[in-house]
Amino acid sequence: MTERVTVTGVSKTYRLGKVDVTALAGVSLTVRAGEFLAVAGPSGSGKTTLLNLIGCLDTPTSGSYRLKGMEVAGMTDDELAGIRNGEIGFIFQTFNLLPRSDAVQNVELPLVYAGVPRRERRERAQEALRSVGLGDRMHHRPNEMSGGQRQRVAVARALVNRPSILMADEPTGNLDSKTGDEIMALMDQLHSQGRTIILVTHEEELALRAARVLRLRDGRVLSDQRNAQVALGRA
């Protein structure tokens, strides 16, 4: 399989007042096309920092990060923005939807930034919403939808640019357990279609839904294991 993400000896240090705080210390991993990886660990373990680095929302203090063979460290802000908009689809815990825009308009947003013509972006947004089971909710605003439906809109928005990687940061954190199960079932479905997914979670039960689990503690890799049961179930 083609390598999507190659992280080698990456560290990230933040300056807080007069103190240096190390969020990541020498982390290395490779994510291949079509993998479903969960990054798990308690609060303060470095998992969100790693997500931000892989998602080009931040850059490492040291080490190398290559996305589809491209070294990210030396990129300009504009180049990083282009990578974020074209290669990575983000799914956030808080949905991050525009309250006055309907589902189609929310899903279209990345295509607006990419300069896609209006007719094409409308068609692609509608296609993405149908793919997550919201064909009948296209013109509903966020306050007219349930939490699960809002998260599905967020998933459709993440898919609309046809990204190389889907990155989900605690995607069920604001949902009840039943609705959370539905969103995770959607993640399983997307993975079965060949999507590359990186899921960040502090919940062991969610982590075990992935085919591979990378566990972090104090900014270091504690373990990196395949989930044999998931792999067997999808074989």
Secondary structure, DSSP 8 states (H G I E B T S, - for coil): --EEEEEEEEEEEEEETTEEEEEEEEEEEEEETT-EEEEE--TTSSHHHHHHHHTTSS--SEEEEEETTEE-TT--HHHHHHHHHHHEEEE-TT----TTS-HHHHHHHHHHHTT--HHHHHHHHHHHHHHTT-TT-TT--GGGS-HHHHHHHHHHHHHTT--SEEEEESTTTTS-HHHHHHHHHHHHHHHHTT-EEEEEES-HHHHTTSSEEEEEETTEEEEEEE-HHHHHHH-
